[in-house]
Amino acid sequence: MGSLRFPDLQDLGPLSEVEWETLRSLNRACVDLEQEWEAARVQASRAMTRLEVAEGYTEDGGFRYHVAAVDEVSEPAAQYERQISEITWRYASASALLGITVLDRLVSGRPPLNRSVVKQLASTEPTLGQLQEAFSIPSSRLRAARGAKEQQFGEEQRELLLAGLKGAYYNVTHQEVDGRRRSSKEADGCRLTVVSEEGMDPFWDHLLEPVLHLAESLPYEISCSLTYLGAYGHVVPREPDAPVGRRPGAGREVTGLRTVLDCSTSGTALRQGPDTGDGPAWLLHLCPAHTEALASWPGACKDTPELALDCGTVIEYRTTEQLLQSHAGLWLTRLTGLRPGIPERTWADLLEQAHQVLSTRLAGHGTDEDSPLASVVTTVDMARRYAAEGDLQQATVALSYAETLALRLDA
C-alpha cells in the first residue's frame, strides 16, 4: 500500500462525513500495519536463514550453542510475524468491506450508512459470507465512472480475490470440528482469524496482499465516482470505450495462482503462455530485473505498468490435469524423482509416493520441523490428502504452496 494518496475531498456530496473519516482512519491503519507486516516477514525470514546456516556447519559437531541461540530467536520472530499478519488481515478486510459497501450504496443511490453500521463494519472482521457477497459485485457496477480499461483491470482483480476466497472456503469446510466437517453454510459465518489453527499457515495467507491493495484503491474509486454520481444521481451504464489495452485473460476463469520466483518487487511486464484458443494458458508477472528470467516459462513478454501483483506471480487458466503436469515437470519430479505417465499410477498414487520420498529425506537429514523442507513435506501431504479424496483441483492449490516453499530449497 501507500502508492495511492488518500483523496482530499473538498465536497463530500452524497458521502457522509462518518463514512469518509472512518475510511481515512482505516487507510492510515492499514498503511502502518502493512509496513510492520513487511518488516516482520523480513525479520522472520532472516532468523530462519541464520538457523539454516548454523545447522549446516554444526550438523556433525557436538557444540551447538550457536544453533540453540538462533533457534530461540527464530521462534518468537515467526510468532510475531503470524500475530502482525492476523492484525493486518482484520483491519484490511474490514476496510475493504466498508469501502465496497459505501461504494455500492453510492452507485445504487441509497442513503448514507448510519453511524452504528459504519462502526460495526469498521471494527469487526468480516465473515467469509460477507466477503463472498462483496467480492461478487461486478467491477462494471462499482466502477461505472471509469473507462473500459480500468473496469477490465478491476474485474481481473475481483476474479483473483474470488479464487483466493474459494481456497479459504475449502480449507474451512475440510477442517475437522468435533469429529465432522463444516458445511458451506456454516463456513459463511466463519471468520478466518478464529478458525485458523496455530502451527499451520493461516487461511488468510494468500488473501492478505490482494485485500490490502483493494482496501487502498477503494477510497480513490469512491472519489472518482462522486463527480459522475453528482451528474447522474445513481449508476448509469457508460458507452463502452474502444478496447484499448485489453488485458489478456480478462473475464476468464482463474484456475490457479502460483509464485515461481522469490521477488517482492511489483511486476511491470507480463509474459504470456501459449494461446489456448480463448487466450493465453497463463500470465507470468515480472519486474524489470527478471524480464529475461525463468526460461522454463517461455512466452512473449510485454510491458504492462499498471500491474499490482508481485514479480514471479503466475495467474493460471489451464485445466487441473495441465496444472498437475506443470507442477511435476517444473519442480516435483526434480525433488522426488517421480514422473507422471507411468501406467496404472494415478495422481493420487504419485502424490502419496512423493510424500513418502520427501518424508524419508526429511528424516534422513534430521532437519528442523520449521525448515523449508519440512514445510514442503507438510504442503505435499495436504495435496496427497486432497487427491486421495478425489479433489485434484484443490490438490493443485496445495502444490502451489509447496512450489513457493521449494524455492527456498534452491536458494
Salt bridges, closest charged atoms under 4 A:
GLU19 OE1 - ARG105 NH2 2.61
GLU21 OE1 - ARG24 NE 3.14
GLU38 OE2 - ARG41 NH1 3.30
GLU52 OE2 - ARG408 NH2 3.60
ASP104 OD2 - ARG110 NH2 3.26
ASP104 OD1 - ARG141 NE 3.02
GLU155 OE2 - ARG158 NH2 2.42
GLU156 OE2 - ARG247 NH2 2.89
GLU176 OE2 - ARG181 NE 3.62
GLU186 OE2 - ARG180 NH2 2.69
GLU221 OE2 - ARG143 NE 3.42
GLU221 OE1 - ARG146 NH1 2.82
ASP278 OD1 - ARG252 NH2 3.44
GLU306 OE2 - ARG247 NH1 3.68
GLU316 OE2 - ARG258 NH1 2.81
GLU316 OE2 - ARG318 NH2 2.65
GLU352 OE1 - ARG384 NH1 3.05
ASP381 OD1 - HIS355 NE2 3.62
ASP381 OD1 - ARG384 NH2 2.44
ASP381 OD2 - ARG385 NE 3.13
GLU389 OE1 - HIS174 NE2 3.76
GLU389 OE2 - ARG181 NH2 2.70
GLU403 OE2 - ARG258 NH2 2.86
GLU403 OE1 - HIS327 ND1 3.77
ASP410 OD1 - ARG334 NH1 3.27
